[in-house]
């Protein structure tokens, strides 16, 4: 999981581009959905299709300034996993 090339747990800048979230997810069972969380709110929900999922999403709605992102993975059996956050300064 990374945001604009910054790996989870890191801090960085998106520059003038919208922050770009990328992840390769490999779950123990079928993924129901992946939620991209920005600043504590769901910014995007992506439906799953099997136990593996590749995510590529640009946060065009992000306002300028500092944000944090994380992923929440929800499996079909309702088991969940979260990533560590990434802190990004974007759209400046």
KOLNUSE-418700 format. One record per residue: z, x, y of N, C-alpha, C in turn; residue in one letter; residue number from 1. Coordinates in nm, 2 decimals, padded with zeros to 4 digits, always signed. Layout:
% residues N
REC; nZ; nX; nY; caZ; caX; caY; cZ; cX; cY; resn; resi
REC; Z; X; Y; Z; X; Y; Z; X; Y; a; NUM;
...
//
This chain:
% residues 92
REC; nZ; nX; nY; caZ; caX; caY; cZ; cX; cY; resn; resi
REC; +00.00; +00.09; -00.12; +00.00; +00.00; +00.00; +00.00; +00.09; +00.12; x; 1;
REC; -00.09; +00.06; +00.22; -00.09; +00.13; +00.34; -00.14; +00.04; +00.45; x; 2;
REC; -00.11; +00.08; +00.58; -00.16; +00.01; +00.69; -00.23; +00.11; +00.78; x; 3;
REC; -00.35; +00.09; +00.81; -00.43; +00.18; +00.89; -00.41; +00.33; +00.84; x; 4;
REC; -00.41; +00.34; +00.71; -00.40; +00.48; +00.65; -00.26; +00.53; +00.64; x; 5;
REC; -00.16; +00.46; +00.69; -00.02; +00.50; +00.69; +00.05; +00.45; +00.56; x; 6;
REC; +00.10; +00.53; +00.47; +00.16; +00.48; +00.35; +00.29; +00.41; +00.37; x; 7;
REC; +00.33; +00.33; +00.27; +00.46; +00.25; +00.28; +00.57; +00.35; +00.31; x; 8;
REC; +00.66; +00.31; +00.39; +00.77; +00.39; +00.43; +00.74; +00.47; +00.56; x; 9;
REC; +00.62; +00.48; +00.60; +00.58; +00.56; +00.71; +00.56; +00.49; +00.84; x; 10;
REC; +00.54; +00.57; +00.95; +00.51; +00.52; +01.08; +00.38; +00.58; +01.13; x; 11;
REC; +00.30; +00.50; +01.21; +00.18; +00.55; +01.26; +00.12; +00.46; +01.36; x; 12;
REC; -00.01; +00.49; +01.39; -00.08; +00.42; +01.50; -00.21; +00.36; +01.44; x; 13;
REC; -00.24; +00.24; +01.48; -00.37; +00.18; +01.45; -00.47; +00.21; +01.56; x; 14;
REC; -00.43; +00.26; +01.67; -00.52; +00.29; +01.78; -00.57; +00.16; +01.84; x; 15;
REC; -00.70; +00.15; +01.87; -00.76; +00.03; +01.94; -00.81; -00.07; +01.83; x; 16;
REC; -00.81; -00.02; +01.71; -00.85; -00.11; +01.60; -00.74; -00.21; +01.55; x; 17;
REC; -00.78; -00.32; +01.49; -00.68; -00.41; +01.43; -00.61; -00.33; +01.32; x; 18;
REC; -00.48; -00.35; +01.30; -00.42; -00.29; +01.18; -00.48; -00.33; +01.05; x; 19;
REC; -00.51; -00.24; +00.96; -00.58; -00.27; +00.84; -00.49; -00.25; +00.72; x; 20;
REC; -00.47; -00.35; +00.65; -00.38; -00.35; +00.53; -00.46; -00.33; +00.40; x; 21;
REC; -00.43; -00.23; +00.32; -00.50; -00.20; +00.20; -00.39; -00.18; +00.09; x; 22;
REC; -00.42; -00.24; -00.03; -00.33; -00.22; -00.14; -00.40; -00.24; -00.27; x; 23;
REC; -00.36; -00.16; -00.37; -00.40; -00.18; -00.51; -00.28; -00.23; -00.59; x; 24;
REC; -00.28; -00.35; -00.64; -00.16; -00.41; -00.71; -00.18; -00.42; -00.85; x; 25;
REC; -00.09; -00.38; -00.93; -00.10; -00.39; -01.08; +00.04; -00.45; -01.12; x; 26;
REC; +00.04; -00.58; -01.16; +00.16; -00.65; -01.20; +00.18; -00.66; -01.35; x; 27;
REC; +00.30; -00.69; -01.39; +00.33; -00.71; -01.53; +00.27; -00.83; -01.59; x; 28;
REC; +00.24; -00.93; -01.51; +00.18; -01.06; -01.55; +00.09; -01.11; -01.44; x; 29;
REC; +00.03; -01.23; -01.46; -00.06; -01.28; -01.36; +00.00; -01.30; -01.22; x; 30;
REC; -00.08; -01.25; -01.12; -00.03; -01.26; -00.98; -00.07; -01.40; -00.93; x; 31;
REC; +00.03; -01.47; -00.88; +00.01; -01.61; -00.82; -00.05; -01.59; -00.68; x; 32;
REC; +00.02; -01.50; -00.60; -00.03; -01.47; -00.46; +00.04; -01.34; -00.41; x; 33;
REC; -00.02; -01.29; -00.31; +00.04; -01.18; -00.24; +00.05; -01.22; -00.09; x; 34;
REC; +00.17; -01.20; -00.04; +00.19; -01.24; +00.10; +00.20; -01.11; +00.19; x; 35;
REC; +00.12; -01.10; +00.29; +00.13; -00.99; +00.39; +00.23; -01.04; +00.50; x; 36;
REC; +00.34; -00.96; +00.51; +00.44; -01.00; +00.61; +00.43; -00.91; +00.73; x; 37;
REC; +00.42; -00.97; +00.85; +00.42; -00.89; +00.97; +00.54; -00.94; +01.05; x; 38;
REC; +00.63; -00.84; +01.08; +00.74; -00.87; +01.17; +00.83; -00.99; +01.11; x; 39;
REC; +00.84; -01.00; +00.98; +00.92; -01.10; +00.92; +00.85; -01.24; +00.89; x; 40;
REC; +00.73; -01.25; +00.93; +00.66; -01.38; +00.91; +00.53; -01.35; +00.82; x; 41;
REC; +00.49; -01.45; +00.75; +00.37; -01.44; +00.67; +00.25; -01.44; +00.76; x; 42;
REC; +00.18; -01.33; +00.76; +00.06; -01.32; +00.84; -00.07; -01.36; +00.76; x; 43;
REC; -00.06; -01.34; +00.63; -00.17; -01.38; +00.54; -00.12; -01.40; +00.40; x; 44;
REC; -00.18; -01.50; +00.33; -00.14; -01.52; +00.19; -00.27; -01.51; +00.11; x; 45;
REC; -00.27; -01.43; +00.01; -00.40; -01.41; -00.07; -00.37; -01.45; -00.22; x; 46;
REC; -00.45; -01.54; -00.27; -00.43; -01.59; -00.41; -00.46; -01.48; -00.51; x; 47;
REC; -00.39; -01.48; -00.62; -00.41; -01.38; -00.72; -00.51; -01.43; -00.82; x; 48;
REC; -00.56; -01.34; -00.91; -00.66; -01.38; -01.01; -00.64; -01.27; -01.12; x; 49;
REC; -00.54; -01.29; -01.20; -00.51; -01.19; -01.31; -00.39; -01.10; -01.26; x; 50;
REC; -00.37; -00.99; -01.34; -00.25; -00.91; -01.31; -00.29; -00.79; -01.22; x; 51;
REC; -00.41; -00.78; -01.18; -00.46; -00.67; -01.09; -00.52; -00.73; -00.97; x; 52;
REC; -00.50; -00.68; -00.85; -00.55; -00.73; -00.73; -00.57; -00.62; -00.63; x; 53;
REC; -00.69; -00.61; -00.56; -00.71; -00.52; -00.45; -00.71; -00.60; -00.32; x; 54;
REC; -00.63; -00.55; -00.23; -00.62; -00.62; -00.10; -00.68; -00.53; +00.01; x; 55;
REC; -00.77; -00.59; +00.09; -00.82; -00.53; +00.22; -00.83; -00.63; +00.32; x; 56;
REC; -00.74; -00.62; +00.43; -00.73; -00.72; +00.53; -00.71; -00.66; +00.66; x; 57;
REC; -00.78; -00.70; +00.76; -00.76; -00.66; +00.90; -00.68; -00.76; +00.98; x; 58;
REC; -00.58; -00.72; +01.05; -00.49; -00.82; +01.12; -00.54; -00.83; +01.26; x; 59;
REC; -00.65; -00.91; +01.28; -00.71; -00.93; +01.41; -00.62; -01.01; +01.50; x; 60;
REC; -00.52; -01.08; +01.45; -00.43; -01.16; +01.53; -00.31; -01.08; +01.59; x; 61;
REC; -00.30; -00.95; +01.54; -00.18; -00.87; +01.59; -00.20; -00.84; +01.74; x; 62;
REC; -00.09; -00.87; +01.81; -00.09; -00.84; +01.95; -00.06; -00.69; +01.97; x; 63;
REC; -00.09; -00.63; +02.08; -00.06; -00.49; +02.11; +00.09; -00.47; +02.10; x; 64;
REC; +00.13; -00.35; +02.06; +00.27; -00.31; +02.05; +00.31; -00.27; +01.91; x; 65;
REC; +00.43; -00.26; +01.88; +00.49; -00.21; +01.76; +00.51; -00.33; +01.66; x; 66;
REC; +00.47; -00.31; +01.54; +00.49; -00.41; +01.43; +00.53; -00.34; +01.30; x; 67;
REC; +00.59; -00.42; +01.21; +00.61; -00.37; +01.08; +00.55; -00.47; +00.98; x; 68;
REC; +00.50; -00.41; +00.87; +00.43; -00.48; +00.76; +00.49; -00.45; +00.63; x; 69;
REC; +00.49; -00.55; +00.54; +00.52; -00.52; +00.40; +00.45; -00.63; +00.32; x; 70;
REC; +00.44; -00.60; +00.19; +00.38; -00.70; +00.09; +00.48; -00.76; +00.00; x; 71;
REC; +00.47; -00.88; -00.02; +00.55; -00.95; -00.12; +00.45; -01.00; -00.23; x; 72;
REC; +00.48; -00.96; -00.35; +00.39; -01.00; -00.47; +00.47; -01.11; -00.55; x; 73;
REC; +00.41; -01.22; -00.57; +00.47; -01.33; -00.65; +00.38; -01.35; -00.77; x; 74;
REC; +00.44; -01.33; -00.89; +00.37; -01.35; -01.01; +00.37; -01.50; -01.05; x; 75;
REC; +00.29; -01.54; -01.14; +00.28; -01.68; -01.19; +00.41; -01.73; -01.25; x; 76;
REC; +00.49; -01.63; -01.31; +00.62; -01.67; -01.37; +00.73; -01.66; -01.26; x; 77;
REC; +00.70; -01.65; -01.14; +00.79; -01.65; -01.02; +00.87; -01.52; -01.00; x; 78;
REC; +00.84; -01.42; -01.09; +00.90; -01.29; -01.06; +00.84; -01.24; -00.93; x; 79;
REC; +00.91; -01.16; -00.86; +00.86; -01.11; -00.73; +00.89; -00.96; -00.71; x; 80;
REC; +00.81; -00.90; -00.63; +00.83; -00.76; -00.59; +00.79; -00.74; -00.44; x; 81;
REC; +00.86; -00.65; -00.37; +00.83; -00.62; -00.23; +00.80; -00.47; -00.22; x; 82;
REC; +00.72; -00.44; -00.12; +00.70; -00.30; -00.09; +00.80; -00.26; +00.02; x; 83;
REC; +00.80; -00.13; +00.04; +00.87; -00.08; +00.16; +00.79; -00.11; +00.28; x; 84;
REC; +00.84; -00.12; +00.40; +00.76; -00.15; +00.52; +00.69; -00.03; +00.57; x; 85;
REC; +00.59; -00.06; +00.65; +00.51; +00.04; +00.73; +00.53; +00.00; +00.87; x; 86;
REC; +00.56; +00.09; +00.96; +00.57; +00.06; +01.11; +00.45; +00.11; +01.17; x; 87;
REC; +00.38; +00.03; +01.25; +00.26; +00.06; +01.32; +00.26; +00.02; +01.47; x; 88;
REC; +00.21; +00.11; +01.55; +00.18; +00.08; +01.69; +00.03; +00.05; +01.69; x; 89;
REC; -00.01; -00.07; +01.74; -00.15; -00.10; +01.73; -00.21; -00.16; +01.85; x; 90;
REC; -00.34; -00.17; +01.85; -00.42; -00.23; +01.96; -00.39; -00.18; +02.10; x; 91;
REC; -00.37; -00.05; +02.11; -00.34; +00.01; +02.24; -00.46; +00.09; +02.29; x; 92;
//
